Amino acid sequence: MIYKLSNDAGKEMIEEEFGIPLRYPNLFKPNPIVNGFNETNLCVVTTENPTEISLAIWGLMPQNFKEDWHTFQDNANTLNVKLEELESIPWMQESFEQRRCLIIVTGFYTHLLENGNTCSYYIYQASGKPFYLAGTYNILNDGFLCTALTVNKTDAFLSSYHNISNLAPVIIPKNQASSWLNKDTAIDDLEDIIERPKKLNLEAKRMSNEFFLKNLTANTQTDALFVGFTH
């Protein structure tokens, strides 16, 4: 499972990379550490509105849910959702079939258990550009969106940097984006995207132990917090 993401790209880079505007540009702030255990927003492109980048609370809740985020997440951690959950839990199944989204990130953090200790890595696209992760979303009673990462088993590359779980986000290349968002895409084809994801050219950087203790902002110089570079 993955509970920390990064989206430290500027508004201009995001809009240029994906060719669509941010719906709420004044609310967007680059963030090198997006911690899912805090109530936080992610940039998403939705089935309902594929021509703009919207904001969604990270943590999927049922459609038209009335209570607050903490109430639900205290009872069910839905930052990450597996395919079998999307196909077997009725309210998640409806989300999977009707409301899929693309979550915009510049990377995500993995954790490796090694000799009784954990070390962390930052996984990112070699080009440094933002990319899409597969997600589903619902619309809450107050009109806000909420979302979850769609996760699948790690591949050989990610397994080298993430062994506290065997699950990682499903990456969606830009040439598959329209298929993921299209309501007419067959379930078998969606399953294929999840179970046999296309590969991006990813790289990994090992993080220093104090990285997640820092109060990072978009202006923080993070290079000093990387302790090594790994392909």
C-alpha positions in Angstrom: 0.0 0.0 0.0 1.1 3.6 -0.6 0.2 6.4 1.8 2.4 9.2 0.7 2.5 10.8 -2.7 4.3 13.9 -4.2 3.0 16.6 -6.5 5.6 19.3 -6.5 5.1 20.4 -10.1 3.9 23.9 -10.8 0.6 24.8 -12.3 2.1 25.6 -15.6 4.0 22.3 -15.9 0.9 20.3 -15.0 -1.4 22.1 -17.5 1.3 21.9 -20.3 1.9 18.2 -19.7 -1.7 17.1 -19.8 -3.1 19.9 -22.0 -6.0 20.7 -19.7 -6.5 23.5 -17.2 -6.8 23.4 -13.4 -10.4 24.1 -12.5 -9.4 25.9 -9.3 -5.9 27.3 -10.0 -5.9 29.5 -6.9 -6.4 26.5 -4.6 -3.6 24.4 -6.0 -0.3 24.4 -4.2 2.7 22.1 -5.1 3.4 19.7 -2.3 6.5 17.4 -2.1 4.8 15.2 0.5 1.1 14.5 0.3 0.3 12.4 3.4 -2.8 10.4 3.1 -3.3 10.1 6.9 -4.1 13.8 6.9 -7.3 15.0 5.2 -5.8 16.3 1.9 -6.6 17.1 -1.7 -5.3 15.5 -4.8 -5.5 16.8 -8.4 -7.7 14.5 -10.5 -9.2 14.3 -14.0 -12.6 12.6 -13.8 -15.0 10.7 -16.0 -17.5 13.4 -15.4 -15.2 16.3 -16.3 -12.3 15.1 -18.4 -11.4 18.6 -19.8 -10.4 20.1 -16.4 -8.2 19.1 -13.5 -10.4 19.0 -10.4 -9.6 18.5 -6.7 -10.6 15.5 -4.6 -10.1 14.5 -1.0 -7.8 11.5 -0.7 -9.8 8.6 0.8 -12.8 7.1 -1.0 -16.2 7.4 0.7 -19.6 6.2 -0.5 -21.5 8.2 -3.0 -23.4 11.0 -1.2 -21.8 10.3 2.1 -22.8 12.8 4.7 -20.4 12.5 7.6 -16.8 13.8 7.6 -13.6 12.2 6.3 -12.2 11.3 9.7 -15.4 9.4 10.7 -15.1 7.2 7.7 -11.4 6.7 7.6 -11.3 5.7 11.3 -13.4 2.8 10.3 -12.2 1.9 6.9 -8.9 3.0 5.3 -9.7 3.6 1.7 -6.6 5.5 0.5 -5.8 2.4 -1.6 -8.3 0.1 -3.2 -7.6 -3.3 -4.8 -9.4 -4.6 -7.9 -11.1 -7.4 -5.9 -12.7 -4.7 -3.7 -13.8 -2.7 -6.7 -15.5 -5.7 -8.0 -17.0 -7.2 -4.8 -18.0 -4.3 -2.5 -21.2 -2.8 -4.0 -20.6 0.9 -3.3 -17.0 0.6 -4.6 -18.2 -1.5 -7.6 -20.5 1.3 -8.6 -17.7 3.8 -8.4 -15.4 1.6 -10.5 -18.1 1.2 -13.2 -19.3 4.8 -13.3 -16.7 7.2 -11.7 -13.0 6.6 -12.5 -10.3 9.2 -12.4 -6.7 9.9 -13.1 -4.7 11.2 -10.1 -1.8 13.6 -11.0 1.5 13.1 -9.1 5.1 13.7 -9.7 6.0 10.6 -7.7 5.2 8.4 -4.7 7.1 7.0 -1.7 7.9 3.4 -1.0 9.4 1.6 2.0 11.9 -1.2 2.1 12.4 -3.5 5.1 16.1 -4.3 5.3 18.1 -5.9 8.2 15.4 -5.0 10.7 15.1 -1.4 9.6 13.0 0.5 7.1 14.4 2.8 4.4 12.3 5.0 2.1 12.5 5.7 -1.6 11.0 8.3 -3.9 9.7 6.8 -7.2 9.4 9.2 -10.0 9.4 9.5 -13.8 12.9 9.8 -15.3 11.8 12.8 -17.3 10.8 14.6 -14.0 7.3 15.2 -15.5 4.1 14.6 -13.6 2.1 11.4 -14.5 -1.2 9.7 -13.9 -2.2 7.1 -11.4 -5.5 5.1 -11.7 -8.2 6.0 -9.3 -11.9 5.9 -8.6 -14.0 8.7 -7.1 -17.4 9.5 -5.6 -19.3 12.7 -5.0 -20.1 13.5 -1.4 -23.3 15.0 -0.1 -21.8 18.5 0.0 -20.6 18.2 -3.6 -16.9 17.6 -2.9 -15.1 14.7 -4.6 -13.3 11.9 -2.8 -10.9 9.4 -4.4 -8.7 6.3 -3.8 -5.7 5.0 -5.6 -6.3 1.8 -7.5 -3.5 -0.6 -6.5 -2.1 -3.9 -7.9 0.8 -6.1 -7.2 4.3 -4.6 -7.5 6.4 -5.4 -10.5 10.1 -6.3 -10.4 11.3 -2.7 -10.3 9.1 -1.6 -7.5 9.6 -4.7 -5.5 13.3 -3.7 -5.2 12.2 -0.6 -3.3 8.9 -1.6 -1.6 8.6 -4.8 0.4 6.5 -3.8 3.4 3.6 -4.6 1.1 3.2 -6.1 -2.4 0.9 -3.5 -3.6 1.6 -0.2 -5.5 -0.4 2.3 -7.5 -1.4 1.5 -11.1 0.3 4.0 -13.5 -1.8 5.1 -16.5 0.2 6.4 -19.5 -1.3 9.4 -21.3 -2.2 7.2 -24.3 -4.5 5.1 -22.0 -6.1 8.0 -20.2 -9.2 8.3 -22.4 -9.8 4.5 -22.1 -9.7 4.6 -18.3 -12.1 7.6 -18.1 -14.5 6.5 -20.8 -17.8 5.1 -19.4 -18.1 2.8 -22.4 -14.8 1.0 -21.7 -15.6 -2.7 -21.0 -14.8 -4.0 -17.6 -12.5 -6.7 -19.1 -10.4 -3.9 -20.6 -10.3 -2.0 -17.3 -9.2 -5.1 -15.6 -6.4 -5.5 -18.2 -5.2 -1.9 -17.5 -5.0 -2.7 -13.8 -3.5 -6.2 -14.0 -1.1 -5.6 -16.9 -0.2 -1.9 -16.6 2.0 -0.2 -19.2 5.4 0.7 -17.9 6.9 4.2 -17.6 10.6 4.9 -17.3 10.8 5.2 -13.6 13.7 6.0 -11.3 14.2 5.8 -7.5 16.0 8.0 -5.0 16.7 6.9 -1.4 15.5 9.3 1.2 17.3 10.3 4.4 15.8 9.2 7.7 14.7 12.7 8.6 13.0 13.4 5.3 9.4 12.8 6.5 10.1 14.7 9.7 10.8 17.9 7.8 8.1 20.5 7.4 8.4 20.6 3.7 6.9 23.2 1.4 7.1 23.8 -2.3 10.1 26.0 -1.7 12.1 23.5 0.4 15.4 22.4 -1.2 14.9 18.7 -1.1 18.1 17.6 -2.8 20.0 17.4 0.4 17.4 15.0 1.8 18.2 12.4 -0.9 21.0 10.1 0.2 21.5 8.3 -3.1 20.4 7.8 -6.7 19.2 4.4 -8.0 17.8 3.3 -11.3 
